[in-house]
Amino acid sequence: MNYAPLLDPIHQFLHCRTPQAWIDEARKPENLTLLLTDHMVCELKAAQTAVWLIRKYVADKPSGDAILAWLKPYEDFTFGEHHDSAVIHAHRGLTKSVIVRNALPWADEMVEKMVLLIKEELHHFYQVWEIMQARGLPYRKITASRYAKGLLREVTTHEPDTLVDKLICGAYIEARSCERFASLAPHLDAQLEKFYISLLRSEARHYQDYLTLAAQISPKDIAPRVQAIGEAEGRLISEPDNELRFHSGVPAF
């Protein structure tokens, strides 16, 4: 299948491609457990970000608390001491309706887009864990990469610019994930290649959803902020990095 129409906008949006040195390191069989583990944790972090946006900006407290509870089995598995995978398929039954607490013109659209994103990211989390289990790969806690923190340092500290910047950061994270899946897939075995290709469409839609919301919410043109945050994202990807992670930079180890 030709994925160029899907990937071309991603490549135009990002300020750089994944460096070949990262692909060469990430494709090594000895790094597969690390890479899949970090991928799985990134899916949870993406869901956490969407939950945070809904709770902070649009949902009433009961709705927000109910959505927060969606994350608990995944957080307990990821950050706790006992990794009971029997409890982390709750994404199959997430049906809570969100009651919007305000009349902001973009509130309903944020809920719609972010709830879908949460469900998809939690489903991807479980898919990665199923692959790890099938291959006998253990889950062990790992440190976070510098990537997300580096992006968030670019966020403005006053509203509504804070929200707009966070949405733009979300767009770059999702776009980079999509680009990395496509870059790495041809170098993996057939099962993993098929799995990563299957994620492209949802990740591409997520980046577009974040950008659409940012443009709707901002009272001014978001292009300068998209440019500035994009430049920061490109530096994080292009500069040397001491750890291999799914969103890390050029290996320097």
C-alpha positions in Angstrom: 0.0 0.0 0.0 1.2 3.5 -0.8 1.4 5.5 2.4 2.9 8.6 0.8 -0.3 10.7 0.9 -0.5 10.0 4.6 3.1 10.6 5.4 3.8 13.6 3.1 2.0 16.1 5.4 3.8 14.6 8.4 7.2 15.1 6.7 6.3 18.7 5.8 5.2 19.4 9.3 8.3 18.0 11.1 11.5 20.0 10.8 13.7 16.9 10.3 13.5 13.2 9.5 14.6 10.6 12.0 18.4 10.3 11.8 19.7 7.1 10.2 21.9 6.6 13.3 18.8 6.3 15.4 17.3 3.7 13.1 20.5 1.7 13.0 20.6 1.5 16.8 16.8 1.0 17.3 16.7 -1.9 14.8 19.3 -4.0 16.7 17.7 -7.1 18.2 19.3 -6.5 21.6 17.4 -3.2 21.8 13.9 -4.6 21.0 12.8 -5.0 24.6 13.8 -1.5 25.5 12.2 0.0 22.4 8.9 -1.9 22.9 8.8 -1.0 26.6 9.3 2.7 25.9 6.7 2.6 23.1 4.2 1.1 25.5 4.9 3.7 28.2 4.6 6.5 25.5 1.1 5.2 24.7 0.1 5.6 28.3 1.6 9.1 28.5 -0.3 10.1 25.4 -3.5 8.9 27.1 -2.6 10.7 30.3 -2.1 14.0 28.4 -5.5 13.7 26.8 -7.2 12.9 30.2 -5.4 15.9 31.7 -6.7 18.2 29.0 -10.3 17.1 29.4 -10.2 17.4 33.2 -8.5 20.7 33.3 -10.3 22.6 30.6 -13.8 21.1 29.9 -15.2 18.3 32.0 -17.3 18.5 35.1 -15.7 16.9 38.2 -17.6 13.6 38.1 -16.9 13.1 34.4 -13.2 14.0 34.9 -12.8 11.6 37.8 -14.4 8.8 35.8 -12.0 9.4 32.9 -9.1 9.6 35.3 -10.1 6.1 36.6 -9.7 4.7 33.1 -6.0 5.1 33.5 -5.5 3.4 36.8 -5.0 -0.2 35.7 -2.4 0.9 33.1 -0.7 3.2 35.6 -0.6 0.5 38.3 0.9 -1.9 35.8 3.5 0.6 34.5 4.6 2.3 37.7 3.7 -0.2 40.4 5.6 -3.2 41.7 3.3 -5.9 40.4 2.7 -6.1 36.7 -0.6 -7.9 36.4 -1.5 -7.8 32.8 -4.9 -9.3 33.4 -6.3 -5.9 34.4 -5.0 -3.8 31.5 -7.7 -4.4 28.9 -10.2 -2.0 30.3 -10.1 0.0 27.1 -12.6 -2.4 25.6 -15.4 -1.1 27.9 -14.7 2.6 28.2 -18.2 4.2 27.6 -18.4 7.1 30.1 -20.1 10.2 28.6 -18.4 13.5 29.5 -20.5 16.3 30.8 -19.0 19.7 29.7 -18.9 22.2 32.5 -18.7 25.3 30.3 -20.0 26.8 27.0 -16.6 27.2 25.3 -17.2 26.8 21.5 -14.5 24.1 21.2 -15.3 22.1 24.4 -17.4 19.4 22.7 -14.9 18.9 19.9 -12.0 18.6 22.4 -14.0 15.9 24.3 -14.8 14.0 21.2 -11.2 14.0 19.8 -9.5 13.4 23.2 -11.8 10.5 24.3 -11.2 8.8 21.0 -7.4 9.3 21.4 -7.5 7.9 24.9 -9.3 4.8 23.8 -6.9 4.3 20.9 -3.7 4.9 22.9 -4.8 2.5 25.7 -5.6 -0.1 23.0 -2.1 0.4 21.5 -0.6 0.0 25.0 -2.2 -3.4 25.3 -1.3 -4.4 21.8 2.4 -3.7 22.5 2.2 -5.7 25.8 0.6 -8.6 24.0 3.5 -8.6 21.5 6.0 -8.6 24.4 4.2 -11.4 26.2 4.1 -13.5 23.0 7.9 -13.1 22.6 8.7 -13.7 26.2 10.0 -10.1 26.7 9.8 -8.9 30.3 8.5 -5.6 31.4 10.9 -3.6 33.5 10.7 0.1 34.4 12.9 2.4 32.5 13.7 6.1 32.8 11.8 8.7 30.6 13.5 10.3 27.7 14.4 14.0 27.6 12.0 14.5 24.6 8.7 15.4 26.2 10.2 17.6 28.9 12.3 19.4 26.3 9.2 20.2 24.3 7.2 21.3 27.4 10.0 23.8 28.2 8.7 25.7 25.2 5.2 26.1 26.6 4.0 29.7 27.4 2.9 30.2 31.0 -0.3 32.2 30.5 -3.6 31.2 29.1 -4.9 30.7 26.5 -1.4 30.4 25.1 -0.5 27.6 27.5 -3.3 25.4 26.2 -2.5 26.2 22.6 1.2 25.5 23.1 0.4 22.2 24.8 -1.8 21.2 21.9 1.0 22.1 19.4 3.4 20.0 21.5 0.9 17.1 21.3 0.8 17.5 17.5 4.5 17.2 17.2 4.7 14.2 19.5 2.0 12.4 17.5 3.6 13.4 14.2 7.0 12.2 15.3 5.6 8.9 16.5 4.0 8.4 13.1 7.2 9.2 11.3 9.2 6.9 13.5 6.8 4.0 13.0 7.2 4.4 9.2 10.9 4.8 9.4 11.6 1.8 11.6 9.0 -0.6 10.3 10.9 -1.8 7.2 13.8 -2.8 9.4 11.8 -5.1 11.7 10.4 -8.6 11.4 7.2 -9.1 9.5 4.9 -9.1 12.6 6.3 -5.8 14.0 6.5 -4.2 10.6 2.8 -4.9 10.1 1.9 -3.7 13.6 3.8 -0.4 13.2 2.3 0.2 9.8 -1.2 -0.4 11.3 -0.6 2.5 13.7 0.2 5.1 11.1 -3.3 6.3 10.3 -4.4 6.9 13.9 -1.1 8.7 14.8 -1.5 10.9 11.7 -5.1 11.7 12.7 -4.0 12.5 16.3 -1.5 15.1 15.1 -4.1 16.7 12.9 -6.7 16.8 15.7 -4.3 18.5 18.1 -3.4 21.2 15.4 -7.1 21.7 14.6 -7.9 22.3 18.3 -5.0 24.7 18.7 -6.1 26.8 15.8 -9.7 26.8 17.0 -8.8 27.9 20.5 -6.1 30.5 19.8 -7.3 34.1 19.3 -4.3 34.6 17.0 -2.5 32.8 14.2 -0.7 29.8 15.6 1.9 29.7 12.8 4.7 31.4 14.8 4.2 29.0 17.8 4.0 26.0 15.5 7.3 27.1 14.0 9.1 27.8 17.3 8.0 24.5 18.9 8.8 22.7 15.7 12.3 24.0 15.8 12.7 22.9 19.3 11.4 19.4 18.4 13.9 19.2 15.6 16.8 20.0 17.9 15.7 17.3 20.3 15.7 14.7 17.5 18.9 15.9 15.8 21.1 16.5 18.8 23.2 13.7 20.6 21.3 11.7 23.2 22.8 9.5 25.9 19.9 7.0 26.0 18.0 5.1 23.4 14.3 5.8 23.6 11.4 5.9 21.1 11.7 9.7 20.8 15.4 10.0 21.5 18.0 11.9 19.4 21.2 10.8 17.7 22.8 8.0 19.8 25.9 9.2 21.6 26.8 6.0 23.5 
